[in-house]
Structure formats: C-alpha cells, structure tokens
Amino acid sequence: MTERAAKYWFDVLEAVKAIGSFTAGMETLNAYLADPKTKSAVERQLAIAGEALNQLRTHDPEGLPADAARIIGMRNRFDPLL
C-alpha cells in the first residue's frame, strides 16, 4: 500500500469514527432527522469517506471493499424526505 493510499484509508476510518460519535445516543431515525446539525455533520463525513474511497480507486483499486461503489455513491445522494 502506498503512503497516499494509507492516507485515504485514514480519512475513511476517521469519517466513520466521527459519524459514530455524532450519532451516539440517538435511539431512532426520527431523532436523527430532527437534528439538523447532526444530519449535516454526518452527511459531510459521508462525503469525505466517499471521496477518499473514490481516490482509492485510482491509487489502490485491489484494496477496495466490494460495496465501495455504493459508499462512493452516497456522497451524490439527495433525498428531499430526509
């Protein structure tokens, strides 16, 4: 693994940890949806993780998880009901 690929994996892991931290204690989807700050923060971290995985497609494509395309696609998803 190259140094650059390791940096992208670090970004993915940090984004996942941040999402876990932001949503800790939220018991329901409705609680999440009612909290615009948390929702915005989670969406930002999903975008960061998605972009890091997108960059990994170039730098370390063999190391990507099978569902990487779905994760990358999350950064482009918009659901007006959420």
Secondary structure, DSSP 4 states (H G I P E B T S, - for coil): --HHHHHHHHHHHHHHHHHHHHHTT--SHHHHHT-HHHHHHHHHHHHHHHHHHHHHHHH-GGGS-TTHHHHHHHTT---TT-
